[in-house]
Amino acid sequence: MVGRLLFIPRVAKLAVRELIVTPERVVRERQPGEPRSNSLVIYDLEGELFFGAAPELDRYLEQIKQETIRTGIKYIVLRLRRTRTPDVVAVEHLERFVRDAYRLLSREDKAEVREAAYYLV
């Protein structure tokens, strides 16, 4: 039992990096002071994505939301390529983030999202 209590905080570490796409179409980490797109932001999440990481995930998602509101960014890409062991709790937190972001969209933007989702299915 004590081992589990010590294990969860250690494993529940997430790392989030902002990525950019270079003119050569290479995806890499955005360096401080480097310009970003006016309409798109890409974040790379890395680590264990389970109930123990949910509070940290919420902090990162709130920071992302506030940054996009502040800058007027229109599109957010969350790259989950290096996340491991997702569970229902983490997926629910991601779903809530998507629902909240959708509510902030204008009517025209919502139509674009619905159209894009149609092609993804």
Long-range contacts (C-beta under 8 A, 24 or more apart in sequence): 8-52, 9-52, 11-48, 11-50, 11-52, 11-53, 12-47, 12-48, 12-50, 12-52, 12-53, 12-56, 13-47, 13-48, 13-53, 13-56, 14-45, 14-46, 14-47, 14-48, 14-49, 14-53, 14-56, 14-57, 14-60, 15-45, 15-46, 15-47, 16-43, 16-44, 16-45, 16-46, 16-60, 16-64, 17-43, 17-44, 17-46, 18-42, 18-43, 18-44, 19-43, 19-44, 19-79, 37-73, 38-72, 38-73, 39-73, 39-74, 39-75, 40-73, 40-74, 40-75, 40-76, 40-77, 41-67, 41-68, 41-71, 41-73, 41-75, 41-76, 41-77, 42-77, 42-79, 43-76, 43-77, 43-78, 43-79, 44-79, 44-81, 44-82, 45-78, 45-79, 45-80, 45-82, 45-83, 46-82, 46-83, 47-82, 47-83, 47-84, 48-83, 48-84, 48-85, 49-80, 49-83, 49-84, 49-85, 49-86, 49-87, 49-90, 50-85, 50-86, 50-87, 50-89, 50-90, 51-87, 51-89, 51-90, 53-90, 54-89, 54-90, 54-93, 57-90, 57-93, 57-94, 58-93, 61-93, 61-94, 61-97, 64-97, 65-97, 65-100, 65-101, 68-101, 69-104, 74-109, 76-101
